[in-house]
């Protein structure tokens, strides 16, 4: 299975209280086998999508990667963010597709009932 640095980074931020030091995130991704280009791409992609922002840490020692607060419900729970199959999932996909995904269906049902 293809490893996805974006998915790993997103899960790492979620597991660590929604805010991690950029150096810790880079160390973690590096330990997972990602090179510098893949790590920078993952951080930049989540930033461009407005899923995270950079903030200074209290010691002035670099940046924290902080999950954006605008990801409230229902996007907060969107199962595709952090899904290991995101890179191979698309409508009509042979292996993975939203229309055949139990997690996506459950998410749709939940927001319909809100
Ligand atoms: S639809 Fe399902 S399989 Fe596809 S990315 Fe979302 S959660 Fe993953």
Backbone and ligand atoms as CSV (ligand in chain L), in Angstrom:
chain,resi,resn,atom,element,x,y,z
A,1,UNK,N,N,0.834,-1.187,0.000
A,1,UNK,CA,C,0.000,0.000,0.000
A,1,UNK,C,C,0.877,1.249,0.000
A,2,UNK,N,N,0.514,2.241,-0.812
A,2,UNK,CA,C,1.282,3.476,-0.889
A,2,UNK,C,C,1.107,4.268,0.409
A,3,UNK,N,N,2.219,4.751,0.956
A,3,UNK,CA,C,2.140,5.553,2.175
A,3,UNK,C,C,1.896,6.998,1.806
A,4,UNK,N,N,1.128,7.673,2.592
A,4,UNK,CA,C,0.764,9.053,2.300
A,4,UNK,C,C,1.167,9.944,3.470
A,5,UNK,N,N,2.109,10.847,3.206
A,5,UNK,CA,C,2.618,11.712,4.273
A,5,UNK,C,C,1.524,12.631,4.816
A,6,UNK,N,N,0.599,13.040,3.958
A,6,UNK,CA,C,-0.471,13.943,4.404
A,6,UNK,C,C,-1.338,13.245,5.452
A,7,UNK,N,N,-1.687,11.999,5.172
A,7,UNK,CA,C,-2.509,11.228,6.114
A,7,UNK,C,C,-1.765,11.048,7.434
A,8,UNK,N,N,-0.498,10.698,7.349
A,8,UNK,CA,C,0.293,10.494,8.574
A,8,UNK,C,C,0.387,11.784,9.382
A,9,UNK,N,N,0.608,12.893,8.684
A,9,UNK,CA,C,0.721,14.172,9.386
A,9,UNK,C,C,-0.602,14.542,10.053
A,10,UNK,N,N,-1.675,14.360,9.333
A,10,UNK,CA,C,-2.994,14.723,9.874
A,10,UNK,C,C,-3.314,13.903,11.125
A,11,UNK,N,N,-3.024,12.603,11.056
A,11,UNK,CA,C,-3.275,11.747,12.221
A,11,UNK,C,C,-2.381,12.148,13.392
A,12,UNK,N,N,-1.150,12.478,13.091
A,12,UNK,CA,C,-0.196,12.868,14.137
A,12,UNK,C,C,-0.688,14.129,14.860
A,13,UNK,N,N,-1.151,15.104,14.100
A,13,UNK,CA,C,-1.652,16.342,14.703
A,13,UNK,C,C,-2.890,16.051,15.547
A,14,UNK,N,N,-3.767,15.217,15.029
A,14,UNK,CA,C,-4.984,14.875,15.781
A,14,UNK,C,C,-4.680,14.119,17.070
A,15,UNK,N,N,-3.674,13.246,17.004
A,15,UNK,CA,C,-3.327,12.454,18.190
A,15,UNK,C,C,-2.628,13.290,19.250
A,16,UNK,N,N,-2.099,14.429,18.879
A,16,UNK,CA,C,-1.299,15.233,19.798
A,16,UNK,C,C,-1.961,16.567,20.138
A,17,UNK,N,N,-3.241,16.509,20.385
A,17,UNK,CA,C,-3.948,17.680,20.885
A,17,UNK,C,C,-4.143,18.779,19.872
A,18,UNK,N,N,-4.087,18.453,18.589
A,18,UNK,CA,C,-4.373,19.402,17.503
A,18,UNK,C,C,-3.303,20.463,17.307
A,19,UNK,N,N,-2.166,20.309,17.945
A,19,UNK,CA,C,-1.101,21.302,17.807
A,19,UNK,C,C,0.244,20.624,18.073
A,20,UNK,N,N,1.145,20.696,17.089
A,20,UNK,CA,C,2.465,20.065,17.264
A,20,UNK,C,C,3.546,21.007,16.764
A,21,UNK,N,N,4.717,20.895,17.357
A,21,UNK,CA,C,5.842,21.695,16.872
A,21,UNK,C,C,6.260,21.152,15.509
A,22,UNK,N,N,6.605,22.070,14.613
A,22,UNK,CA,C,6.939,21.660,13.247
A,22,UNK,C,C,8.130,20.695,13.242
A,23,UNK,N,N,9.075,20.909,14.151
A,23,UNK,CA,C,10.238,20.006,14.192
A,23,UNK,C,C,9.842,18.598,14.621
A,24,UNK,N,N,8.889,18.505,15.567
A,24,UNK,CA,C,8.410,17.194,16.004
A,24,UNK,C,C,7.653,16.490,14.871
A,25,UNK,N,N,6.855,17.275,14.140
A,25,UNK,CA,C,6.108,16.699,13.021
A,25,UNK,C,C,7.079,16.172,11.964
A,26,UNK,N,N,8.130,16.951,11.694
A,26,UNK,CA,C,9.112,16.529,10.686
A,26,UNK,C,C,9.866,15.281,11.154
A,27,UNK,N,N,10.205,15.264,12.442
A,27,UNK,CA,C,10.905,14.084,12.988
A,27,UNK,C,C,10.020,12.845,12.878
A,28,UNK,N,N,8.746,13.026,13.229
A,28,UNK,CA,C,7.821,11.894,13.168
A,28,UNK,C,C,7.699,11.373,11.737
A,29,UNK,N,N,7.487,12.280,10.798
A,29,UNK,CA,C,7.307,11.839,9.406
A,29,UNK,C,C,8.585,11.206,8.860
A,30,UNK,N,N,9.705,11.762,9.261
A,30,UNK,CA,C,10.977,11.184,8.841
A,30,UNK,C,C,11.120,9.751,9.387
A,31,UNK,N,N,10.699,9.554,10.635
A,31,UNK,CA,C,10.788,8.214,11.230
A,31,UNK,C,C,9.849,7.224,10.542
A,32,UNK,N,N,8.852,7.766,9.835
A,32,UNK,CA,C,7.921,6.909,9.094
A,32,UNK,C,C,8.411,6.625,7.672
A,33,UNK,N,N,9.601,7.174,7.351
A,33,UNK,CA,C,10.210,6.868,6.051
A,33,UNK,C,C,10.002,7.906,4.967
A,34,UNK,N,N,9.465,9.072,5.334
A,34,UNK,CA,C,9.237,10.101,4.315
A,34,UNK,C,C,10.459,11.002,4.188
A,35,UNK,N,N,10.760,11.408,2.954
A,35,UNK,CA,C,11.898,12.299,2.749
A,35,UNK,C,C,11.461,13.761,2.922
A,36,UNK,N,N,12.437,14.650,2.861
A,36,UNK,CA,C,12.167,16.058,3.137
A,36,UNK,C,C,11.130,16.655,2.179
A,37,UNK,N,N,11.214,16.289,0.903
A,37,UNK,CA,C,10.249,16.817,-0.078
A,37,UNK,C,C,8.821,16.387,0.266
A,38,UNK,N,N,8.662,15.109,0.612
A,38,UNK,CA,C,7.325,14.592,0.938
A,38,UNK,C,C,6.791,15.263,2.200
A,39,UNK,N,N,7.680,15.509,3.156
A,39,UNK,CA,C,7.263,16.143,4.410
A,39,UNK,C,C,6.829,17.578,4.156
A,40,UNK,N,N,7.641,18.321,3.407
A,40,UNK,CA,C,7.282,19.711,3.096
A,40,UNK,C,C,5.981,19.761,2.299
A,41,UNK,N,N,5.833,18.828,1.372
A,41,UNK,CA,C,4.611,18.784,0.560
A,41,UNK,C,C,3.384,18.536,1.448
A,42,UNK,N,N,3.510,17.633,2.405
A,42,UNK,CA,C,2.381,17.320,3.296
A,42,UNK,C,C,1.995,18.550,4.117
A,43,UNK,N,N,2.983,19.212,4.678
A,43,UNK,CA,C,2.698,20.397,5.501
A,43,UNK,C,C,2.081,21.497,4.637
A,44,UNK,N,N,2.684,21.740,3.479
A,44,UNK,CA,C,2.168,22.807,2.607
A,44,UNK,C,C,0.764,22.499,2.104
A,45,UNK,N,N,0.506,21.232,1.816
A,45,UNK,CA,C,-0.825,20.874,1.301
A,45,UNK,C,C,-1.897,21.122,2.354
A,46,UNK,N,N,-1.668,20.661,3.587
A,46,UNK,CA,C,-2.665,20.886,4.639
A,46,UNK,C,C,-2.814,22.370,4.941
A,47,UNK,N,N,-1.721,23.110,4.807
A,47,UNK,CA,C,-1.798,24.558,5.020
A,47,UNK,C,C,-2.606,25.227,3.911
A,48,UNK,N,N,-2.332,24.873,2.660
A,48,UNK,CA,C,-3.060,25.463,1.528
A,48,UNK,C,C,-4.548,25.147,1.591
A,49,UNK,N,N,-4.871,23.973,2.101
A,49,UNK,CA,C,-6.282,23.583,2.220
A,49,UNK,C,C,-6.949,24.213,3.446
A,50,UNK,N,N,-6.167,25.009,4.187
A,50,UNK,CA,C,-6.666,25.681,5.399
A,50,UNK,C,C,-7.047,24.693,6.493
A,51,UNK,N,N,-6.409,23.525,6.492
A,51,UNK,CA,C,-6.644,22.562,7.560
A,51,UNK,C,C,-5.743,22.835,8.751
A,52,UNK,N,N,-4.649,23.566,8.525
A,52,UNK,CA,C,-3.796,23.939,9.647
A,52,UNK,C,C,-3.181,25.302,9.388
A,53,UNK,N,N,-2.699,25.881,10.479
A,53,UNK,CA,C,-2.018,27.171,10.390
A,53,UNK,C,C,-0.720,27.087,11.182
A,54,UNK,N,N,0.150,28.034,10.882
A,54,UNK,CA,C,1.409,28.127,11.616
A,54,UNK,C,C,1.229,29.163,12.715
A,55,UNK,N,N,1.666,28.834,13.902
A,55,UNK,CA,C,1.714,29.833,14.963
A,55,UNK,C,C,3.081,29.726,15.634
A,56,UNK,N,N,3.560,30.830,16.207
A,56,UNK,CA,C,4.843,30.793,16.906
A,56,UNK,C,C,4.674,30.018,18.197
A,57,UNK,N,N,5.701,29.280,18.573
A,57,UNK,CA,C,5.593,28.635,19.872
A,57,UNK,C,C,5.963,29.638,20.963
A,58,UNK,N,N,5.641,29.305,22.206
A,58,UNK,CA,C,5.808,30.273,23.301
A,58,UNK,C,C,7.253,30.682,23.509
A,59,UNK,N,N,8.194,29.771,23.199
A,59,UNK,CA,C,9.615,30.067,23.416
A,59,UNK,C,C,10.241,30.789,22.230
A,60,UNK,N,N,9.469,31.041,21.202
A,60,UNK,CA,C,10.027,31.649,20.012
A,60,UNK,C,C,10.960,30.694,19.285
A,61,UNK,N,N,10.703,29.423,19.469
A,61,UNK,CA,C,11.581,28.387,18.951
A,61,UNK,C,C,10.928,27.672,17.758
A,62,UNK,N,N,10.654,28.444,16.707
A,62,UNK,CA,C,10.056,27.829,15.521
A,62,UNK,C,C,8.548,27.928,15.520
A,63,UNK,N,N,7.923,27.042,14.785
A,63,UNK,CA,C,6.489,27.131,14.570
A,63,UNK,C,C,5.747,25.916,15.087
A,64,UNK,N,N,4.516,26.176,15.496
A,64,UNK,CA,C,3.595,25.085,15.796
A,64,UNK,C,C,2.682,24.910,14.589
A,65,UNK,N,N,2.358,23.692,14.292
A,65,UNK,CA,C,1.344,23.398,13.288
A,65,UNK,C,C,0.056,23.161,14.062
A,66,UNK,N,N,-0.914,24.002,13.821
A,66,UNK,CA,C,-2.130,23.960,14.621
A,66,UNK,C,C,-3.340,23.721,13.725
A,67,UNK,N,N,-4.138,22.780,14.127
A,67,UNK,CA,C,-5.347,22.474,13.364
A,67,UNK,C,C,-6.268,23.681,13.385
A,68,UNK,N,N,-6.820,24.028,12.225
A,68,UNK,CA,C,-7.681,25.202,12.149
A,68,UNK,C,C,-9.016,24.953,12.848
A,69,UNK,N,N,-9.459,25.972,13.540
A,69,UNK,CA,C,-10.725,25.866,14.262
A,69,UNK,C,C,-11.931,25.848,13.335
A,70,UNK,N,N,-11.736,26.299,12.082
A,70,UNK,CA,C,-12.904,26.356,11.183
A,70,UNK,C,C,-13.388,24.957,10.832
A,71,UNK,N,N,-12.568,23.938,11.152
A,71,UNK,CA,C,-13.006,22.579,10.860
A,71,UNK,C,C,-13.941,22.084,11.956
A,72,UNK,N,N,-15.023,22.790,12.126
A,72,UNK,CA,C,-16.039,22.334,13.077
A,72,UNK,C,C,-16.905,21.308,12.373
A,73,UNK,N,N,-17.845,20.802,13.080
A,73,UNK,CA,C,-18.787,19.876,12.486
A,73,UNK,C,C,-19.478,20.560,11.298
A,74,UNK,N,N,-19.724,19.920,10.174
A,74,UNK,CA,C,-19.533,18.493,9.929
A,74,UNK,C,C,-18.152,18.129,9.381
A,75,UNK,N,N,-17.347,19.109,8.923
A,75,UNK,CA,C,-16.071,18.749,8.318
A,75,UNK,C,C,-15.116,18.096,9.309
A,76,UNK,N,N,-15.247,18.449,10.564
A,76,UNK,CA,C,-14.383,17.879,11.590
A,76,UNK,C,C,-14.408,16.353,11.548
A,77,UNK,N,N,-15.575,15.807,11.250
A,77,UNK,CA,C,-15.749,14.353,11.289
A,77,UNK,C,C,-15.632,13.678,9.927
A,78,UNK,N,N,-15.358,14.457,8.890
A,78,UNK,CA,C,-15.287,13.854,7.558
A,78,UNK,C,C,-14.256,12.721,7.573
A,79,UNK,N,N,-14.698,11.491,7.300
A,79,UNK,CA,C,-13.778,10.354,7.448
A,79,UNK,C,C,-12.641,10.357,6.427
A,80,UNK,N,N,-12.811,11.072,5.328
A,80,UNK,CA,C,-11.782,11.059,4.275
A,80,UNK,C,C,-10.504,11.767,4.726
A,81,UNK,N,N,-10.646,12.737,5.643
A,81,UNK,CA,C,-9.465,13.420,6.142
A,81,UNK,C,C,-8.777,12.461,7.102
A,82,UNK,N,N,-7.641,11.993,6.716
A,82,UNK,CA,C,-6.931,11.027,7.538
A,82,UNK,C,C,-7.146,9.591,7.075
A,83,UNK,N,N,-7.937,9.395,6.035
A,83,UNK,CA,C,-8.157,8.032,5.529
A,83,UNK,C,C,-6.938,7.581,4.733
A,84,UNK,N,N,-6.490,6.378,5.023
A,84,UNK,CA,C,-5.295,5.883,4.332
A,84,UNK,C,C,-5.545,5.580,2.860
A,85,UNK,N,N,-6.804,5.567,2.436
A,85,UNK,CA,C,-7.118,5.266,1.043
A,85,UNK,C,C,-7.459,6.520,0.232
A,86,UNK,N,N,-7.295,7.676,0.833
A,86,UNK,CA,C,-7.692,8.919,0.165
A,86,UNK,C,C,-7.054,9.065,-1.215
A,87,UNK,N,N,-5.791,8.698,-1.340
A,87,UNK,CA,C,-5.085,8.895,-2.604
A,87,UNK,C,C,-5.576,7.959,-3.706
A,88,UNK,N,N,-6.321,6.917,-3.325
A,88,UNK,CA,C,-6.789,5.974,-4.346
A,88,UNK,C,C,-8.313,5.866,-4.355
A,89,UNK,N,N,-8.970,6.818,-3.726
A,89,UNK,CA,C,-10.431,6.801,-3.635
A,89,UNK,C,C,-11.016,7.890,-4.520
A,90,UNK,N,N,-11.961,7.517,-5.344
A,90,UNK,CA,C,-12.662,8.514,-6.167
A,90,UNK,C,C,-14.007,7.937,-6.605
A,91,UNK,N,N,-14.882,8.831,-7.035
A,91,UNK,CA,C,-16.204,8.387,-7.463
A,91,UNK,C,C,-16.047,7.400,-8.612
A,92,UNK,N,N,-16.674,6.260,-8.488
A,92,UNK,CA,C,-16.573,5.221,-9.514
A,92,UNK,C,C,-15.301,4.395,-9.402
A,93,UNK,N,N,-14.541,4.612,-8.350
A,93,UNK,CA,C,-13.269,3.892,-8.203
A,93,UNK,C,C,-13.474,2.391,-8.073
A,94,UNK,N,N,-12.515,1.640,-8.613
A,94,UNK,CA,C,-12.611,0.177,-8.576
A,94,UNK,C,C,-12.469,-0.365,-7.157
A,95,UNK,N,N,-11.492,0.168,-6.436
A,95,UNK,CA,C,-11.225,-0.374,-5.092
A,95,UNK,C,C,-11.896,0.452,-3.997
A,96,UNK,N,N,-11.768,1.779,-4.093
A,96,UNK,CA,C,-12.323,2.640,-3.054
A,96,UNK,C,C,-13.105,3.779,-3.699
A,97,UNK,N,N,-14.294,3.989,-3.199
A,97,UNK,CA,C,-15.120,5.086,-3.724
A,97,UNK,C,C,-16.083,5.547,-2.633
A,98,UNK,N,N,-16.416,6.842,-2.623
A,98,UNK,CA,C,-17.325,7.348,-1.587
A,98,UNK,C,C,-18.682,6.656,-1.619
A,99,UNK,N,N,-19.156,6.307,-2.810
A,99,UNK,CA,C,-20.508,5.728,-2.892
A,99,UNK,C,C,-20.571,4.296,-2.354
A,100,UNK,N,N,-19.415,3.666,-2.110
A,100,UNK,CA,C,-19.422,2.316,-1.540
A,100,UNK,C,C,-18.714,2.261,-0.195
A,101,UNK,N,N,-18.509,3.436,0.405
A,101,UNK,CA,C,-17.758,3.483,1.667
A,101,UNK,C,C,-18.716,3.604,2.857
A,102,UNK,N,N,-18.625,2.655,3.768
A,102,UNK,CA,C,-19.525,2.672,4.933
A,102,UNK,C,C,-19.267,3.894,5.829
A,103,UNK,N,N,-18.007,4.351,5.882
A,103,UNK,CA,C,-17.682,5.489,6.746
A,103,UNK,C,C,-18.233,6.790,6.163
A,104,UNK,N,N,-18.123,6.912,4.836
A,104,UNK,CA,C,-18.644,8.103,4.186
A,104,UNK,C,C,-20.172,8.127,4.283
A,105,UNK,N,N,-20.778,6.975,4.099
A,105,UNK,CA,C,-22.234,6.881,4.191
A,105,UNK,C,C,-22.711,7.252,5.603
A,106,UNK,N,N,-21.995,6.752,6.599
A,106,UNK,CA,C,-22.369,7.064,7.987
A,106,UNK,C,C,-22.236,8.563,8.250
A,107,UNK,N,N,-21.207,9.166,7.662
A,107,UNK,CA,C,-21.008,10.613,7.842
A,107,UNK,C,C,-22.140,11.395,7.177
A,108,UNK,N,N,-22.526,10.979,5.974
A,108,UNK,CA,C,-23.639,11.643,5.272
A,108,UNK,C,C,-24.924,11.515,6.095
A,109,UNK,N,N,-25.173,10.324,6.619
A,109,UNK,CA,C,-26.386,10.110,7.415
A,109,UNK,C,C,-26.374,11.007,8.660
A,110,UNK,N,N,-25.204,11.129,9.250
A,110,UNK,CA,C,-25.098,11.950,10.472
A,110,UNK,C,C,-25.422,13.415,10.170
A,111,UNK,N,N,-24.845,13.963,9.075
A,111,UNK,CA,C,-25.104,15.385,8.823
A,111,UNK,C,C,-26.530,15.619,8.324
A,112,UNK,N,N,-27.106,14.589,7.699
A,112,UNK,CA,C,-28.506,14.722,7.283
A,112,UNK,C,C,-29.424,14.818,8.493
A,113,UNK,N,N,-29.026,14.156,9.565
A,113,UNK,CA,C,-29.870,14.119,10.755
A,113,UNK,C,C,-29.600,15.262,11.735
A,114,UNK,N,N,-28.660,16.135,11.393
A,114,UNK,CA,C,-28.345,17.242,12.324
A,114,UNK,C,C,-29.374,18.347,12.206
L,1,LIG,S1,S,-14.824,7.728,0.943
L,1,LIG,FE1,FE,-14.163,6.224,2.462
L,1,LIG,S2,S,-12.464,5.125,1.512
L,1,LIG,FE2,FE,-12.785,7.010,0.372
L,1,LIG,S3,S,-11.380,8.496,1.264
L,1,LIG,FE3,FE,-13.379,8.752,2.277
L,1,LIG,S4,S,-13.282,7.442,4.082
L,1,LIG,FE4,FE,-11.613,6.808,2.709
